[in-house]
Every structure is written in structure tokens, then in C-alpha cells.
Amino acid sequence: INNHMMDIGEVKLPLKIRIFLWQVYNDKVQSAEQLAKRNWSGDLNCKMCGMPESTDHIFFSYTVARFLWCLSKDVFGWQLVPVSVSSFQKLVLDQADRKNNNGLSSFLDV
């Protein structure tokens, strides 16, 4: 059992948000990369920038996503901008640990 996913399950968020976070964390978002694994014959590149479309690309390396992460960095006072799902998870959990050791729920209550 993944303890980080257990933290997400305990946070008071709408079920659809928790499901979405689970999909992102487990790389189940329907990106071109994931669709290709299911024999999808479409273009594997992002329609906006032409880079290979994956979960990390959609949420972390796409230009608009990077801009939003930079804004989040300033708002939350983070030291770094996350560049992948795992770096975001580490950032969130480190931040939550600094705020009373309450896990993800204390981070989301900001």
C-alpha cells in the first residue's frame, strides 16, 4: 500500500478530485502516451507544442503548466518548482511535514 496515496484518500476533497489525483500519481491520465499503450493510432505529440505527450508533459513540462507551477511556488513559498509527479509529491509531503506533521491534509488546508 502506498502511504502517500493513503494521505490523499484521507483529505477532505471531492471524490472526483481524489480520483484525479490518483490518476495523475499512477500515470493513468489519458495522455497520448497512455492511449498508445492501448493501440491508439493517433499522434503521440502534444497538439499545442509538438513535444511527446505524457502525464509529466501535461502537468509539468508544458509551458503553461510551468508558468502555473511558478505562480504556485510564489504563493506557497516553495523553494523549487516541481518538474514531475514524484518531485511534486516530495515537495507537498516535505511542506506538509514542516506544518505540524499532519501529512497532505495540512498542505491542502493552506
C-alpha positions in Angstrom: 0.0 0.0 0.0 1.3 3.4 -0.9 1.2 5.7 2.2 1.2 8.8 0.1 -2.0 7.7 -1.7 -3.5 6.9 1.7 -2.9 10.6 2.6 -4.8 11.7 -0.5 -7.7 9.4 0.5 -7.9 10.9 4.0 -8.1 14.5 2.8 -11.5 16.1 2.7 -11.7 16.7 -1.0 -14.5 15.8 -3.5 -14.2 12.3 -4.7 -13.6 13.3 -8.3 -10.6 15.3 -7.2 -9.2 12.4 -5.2 -9.7 10.1 -8.2 -8.0 12.6 -10.5 -5.0 12.8 -8.1 -4.8 9.0 -8.1 -4.9 9.0 -11.9 -2.1 11.6 -12.1 0.1 9.8 -9.5 -0.4 6.4 -11.1 0.2 7.8 -14.7 -3.4 6.9 -15.8 -4.3 10.2 -17.3 -5.4 9.7 -20.9 -2.3 11.2 -22.5 -1.2 10.2 -26.0 1.5 8.0 -24.3 -1.1 6.1 -22.3 -3.5 5.8 -25.3 -0.7 4.4 -27.4 -0.4 1.6 -24.9 -4.0 0.7 -25.8 -3.2 0.6 -29.5 -4.4 4.1 -30.2 -3.2 5.2 -33.6 -3.3 9.0 -33.1 -0.5 11.5 -33.0 1.8 11.0 -29.9 2.8 14.6 -29.7 1.1 17.5 -27.8 -1.2 19.4 -30.1 0.0 22.7 -28.6 3.8 22.4 -28.6 4.7 19.3 -30.6 6.5 17.6 -27.7 5.7 13.9 -26.8 2.5 14.0 -24.7 2.8 12.2 -21.3 1.4 12.9 -17.9 4.6 14.7 -16.9 4.5 16.8 -20.0 0.8 17.8 -19.5 1.2 18.7 -15.8 4.9 19.7 -15.5 6.9 20.5 -18.7 4.3 22.1 -20.9 4.9 25.9 -21.0 1.5 26.9 -19.4 2.0 24.2 -16.7 5.4 25.5 -15.9 4.0 29.1 -15.6 1.3 27.9 -13.2 3.9 26.0 -11.1 6.0 29.2 -10.9 2.9 31.0 -9.6 2.2 28.2 -7.1 5.8 28.4 -5.9 5.4 32.1 -5.1 2.0 31.6 -3.4 3.0 28.6 -1.3 6.6 29.8 -0.6 8.2 26.7 -2.1 12.0 26.6 -2.7 11.6 24.7 -6.0 9.2 24.2 -8.8 8.1 20.6 -9.3 9.2 19.0 -12.6 7.5 15.6 -12.3 4.8 13.8 -10.3 7.4 12.4 -7.9 9.0 15.8 -7.3 5.6 17.4 -6.7 4.7 14.6 -4.2 8.0 15.1 -2.4 7.5 18.9 -2.3 4.0 18.5 -1.0 4.9 16.0 1.7 8.0 17.9 2.8 5.9 21.1 3.1 3.2 19.2 5.0 5.8 17.7 7.3 7.0 21.2 8.1 3.4 22.2 9.0 2.8 20.2 12.2 3.5 16.7 10.7 -0.2 16.4 9.5 0.6 15.0 6.1 -1.1 16.1 2.9 -4.2 17.4 4.6 -2.3 20.2 6.3 -0.7 21.2 3.0 -4.1 21.4 1.2 -5.6 23.5 4.1 -3.3 26.4 3.3 
